[in-house]
Amino acid sequence: MPRPRPPVPEHYDVIVIGSGPGGASFAQRLAASGKKILILERGDYLPRSQKNWSADHVFLKNEYQADEVWEDERGRPFHPGLHYFVGGNSKVYGAALLRLREKDFGEIRHEDGVSPAWPLGYQDFAPWYDEAEALFEVHGLAGEDPLEPSRKAFPHPPVSHDPVIEDLDRRLGKAGLHPFHLPLGIRLREHSGLPAPRSVCIRCDAFDGFPCLLNGKADAQVMCVDPALERYPNLSLRTQSYARRLLTDAQGRRVTGVEVVTHGEAETLTADIVVSACGALSSALLFLRSANAAHPDGLANRSGQVGRNYMRHNQSVLMALLRWPNEGVFQKTLAFSDFYFGGKHADYPYPLGLVQMCAKVHPGQIMSEILPPWLQWLPRPPFNWLARHAMDFWLSSEDVPLPENRVFYRDGKVRLEVRETNARAHRLLRRETIRVLSQAYGFGRDRLAFFFKPVPLAGTSHQAGTLRFGQDPASSVLDLNCKAHEIDNLYAVDAGFFPSIGAVNPTLTIIANALRVAAHVEERLA
């Protein structure tokens, strides 16, 4: 008696690998077309529990961070700040959703090199920024930020300042700066500065860096994946499914299958179109480990650019220590861009970067993320005091894309090599921030003390640039629609396509571009 054949896996119109902001935004928009779409997520849903709001669990124990070990340029091991969950890294992001400045799309000169022009301009992305802000319920106030590009009004009003941030806003204005309400993706409804009775967000002190227990943060799972799965029966999701490699035809011109491992079992899934949205680092690694006879150096890597031109921003946390207790609770509502493009120093004509508030700091965060290692021996009580008197700022400066800054495999291990650029610009940004804060609060009895800590190599939250897009296949991996130059049915919609990164958080641009590419793919499939 013949043995029954195993069932043939379903064929899909589109397979999307990754459920972070890029993949989730792409899939939810394309799902309205009726096409058969599968989202693959290597992790599972992030567990909802009270631990979501515990700084010890989130920051000290790194409970939600991927359990992986990579190597730096010297072969030293480190744990990358990756999060494998439905929603990707957006489950723990700070939800600051800013547009790149209009000038960021052009060539910008820095002390350590040139930030290249994009092959598309701001106007090509403007309508998709509008759609992205509506999708992620971005709250803000148009016209406050002097460097903000031309735009429509925000879909939701700005998140109101706590009294202590309102006071900071006034002081910075008197010091000659132009602070503005930080655009936030948040499910918040307010009445007189307080959460409305049916608001999902309650303006708690566990926002930036924490998973939201109430789903009040506008992350990719909450805003895209779950609503789309509920609405569109043609969309499906498989969790704990790792895309090990992509298979191609003999000529290497089409992806013919996605080799997937689920609970230790391997199978090959097929689709007319495959979209990589694993994050800039993981998408590049997927391309590299999919090398075959037609693509010996990695998929779509004839240019040699896959994994290269990695950018992450120069970033640091600056803690201003007040003499009086800081009674603020929800602090991540303010930013200023007065030093973004520089111009304040006659002897330094280069851009410096963006300053934005961090959320309310907790003792566990200070121990793990802010104070330098040589102060970690302090007993726990001083950290409680520091947290109560702290006001924290996130500083971002642009780094220059260098071919030697790259992610790749060496001897079967992931290696991330980064040579820092524009370090002086970031030091000047920190110095200017300290100066204006000291001026704003006076030099008398209220004089501030400051601590700062640079974000190390393991801080991969702003990863970008490993699969840059462009018109020339010799110097780019993707074309203007983010399709691989060499492969007819392979796209990428995470931050890997960035030619440069500016100095604002990259997530809104990832979402906007994913929506743009989804419209192109819908037209192609039609």
Protein Blocks (a to p, Z undefined) as FASTA:
>chain_A
ZZdddddddddfbdcedjbfklmmmmmmmmmnopacddddfbdcddddfklmmmklmmmn
ommbccdddddfkopacdddbdddehijmlmmghiacdddfklmmccddfkbccdddfbd
fklmmmmmmmmmmmnopacdehklmmbccddddfbdcddddfklmmmmmmmmmnopacdd
dddddddddeehiacfklmbgoiablghpacfklpaccfklmmmmmmmmmmmkbccdehi
acfbacddfkopacfbdcddeehiacddddfbdcdfebjklmmmmmmmmgcfklmnoghi
lnopgopaiaebjadddddddfbdcfbfblclbccfklmngomlmklccdfbdcdddddd
dfklmmmmmmcfklmmpcfklmmmmmmmgccddddddddddfklccddeehiacddddde
hklmmmmmmmmmmmmmmmmnopalmpccdddddddfklmmlgghjlcccfblklcfbdfk
opafklmkbccfbfklpmbgbjadfklmmmmmmmmmmmmmmmmmZZ
